[in-house]
Amino acid sequence: MADEPQMIVGNEFTQVIIRKIYTRNGERVEIVSPKLKRSIQLDPLALESLTWQDIEVFTGFLAKPFGE
């Protein structure tokens, strides 16, 4: 199966590429940071779990990037 078209989301600080991919274990959303050369693949449950979080969780991610 061919991968879906990608979407680019960015602002003055960064840019990410988002696309749906197909794996042996089903569909995933892949998020790629070209600047950092990092990526992650999230399944539907992982994506849904983002909606369970308060905004403070994401603020914490930004306070200590990469777990430093």
Helices and strands as residue ranges (DSSP letters): E 7-10, E 15-23, E 26-33, E 38-42, H 44-50, H 55-63, G 65-67
